Amino acid sequence: MEVDYEMERLGIKKYGERFTDEHYQKLVEYDKEGKLFMNTHEFMKTTKPEYFKQIFNEIAANESADPKPIKQV
């Protein structure tokens, strides 16, 4: 989520917008230029490129959905 906010701050993509190959390329450019926060830079170094779309499109969509209440016993 922090990376998503940073991409919006840098004008790479709007928060909640679907992540595309073009967004990834822009993120890589900003990383090479040293414009990313350290946490985002570390995320870029430790995450395989092929996982970015899944992380930002599928997982992020699940996080933003209303969670079902947990029944406490």
C-alpha positions in Angstrom: 0.0 0.0 0.0 2.9 2.4 0.8 4.3 1.7 -2.7 0.9 2.5 -4.2 0.8 5.8 -2.4 4.3 6.6 -3.5 3.4 5.9 -7.2 0.5 8.3 -6.9 2.8 11.0 -5.2 5.2 10.6 -8.2 2.5 10.7 -10.8 3.2 7.2 -12.0 -0.4 6.0 -11.4 -3.4 6.9 -9.4 -4.2 5.0 -6.2 -6.6 2.2 -7.0 -5.9 2.3 -10.7 -5.0 -1.0 -12.4 -1.2 -1.6 -12.5 0.2 -2.0 -16.0 3.6 -2.7 -17.6 3.9 1.0 -18.3 3.5 1.7 -14.6 6.2 -0.9 -13.8 8.6 0.7 -16.4 8.1 4.2 -14.8 8.7 2.7 -11.4 12.0 1.2 -12.6 13.0 4.5 -14.1 12.4 6.4 -10.9 14.3 3.7 -9.0 17.3 4.1 -11.3 17.2 7.8 -10.8 17.1 7.4 -7.0 13.7 9.1 -6.6 12.0 6.4 -4.6 11.8 6.2 -0.8 14.0 3.5 0.8 11.1 1.2 1.5 10.0 1.3 -2.1 13.5 0.8 -3.3 13.9 -2.3 -1.1 10.5 -3.6 -2.4 11.7 -3.2 -6.0 15.0 -5.1 -5.2 13.2 -8.0 -3.5 10.2 -8.5 -5.7 10.3 -10.3 -9.0 8.9 -8.1 -11.9 6.4 -10.8 -12.9 4.7 -10.4 -9.4 4.0 -6.7 -9.6 0.7 -6.9 -11.5 -0.6 -9.6 -9.2 0.4 -7.7 -6.1 -1.1 -4.4 -7.2 -4.1 -5.6 -9.0 -5.3 -8.8 -7.2 -4.0 -8.5 -3.7 -4.6 -4.8 -3.4 -8.2 -5.2 -4.7 -8.8 -7.8 -1.9 -7.4 -5.4 0.7 -9.7 -2.6 -0.4 -12.8 -4.8 -0.3 -15.0 -4.7 2.8 -13.8 -7.5 5.0 -16.4 -9.9 6.3 -17.0 -9.6 10.0 -15.3 -12.3 12.0 -17.7 -14.0 14.4 -16.1 -14.2 17.8 -16.8 -17.3 19.9 
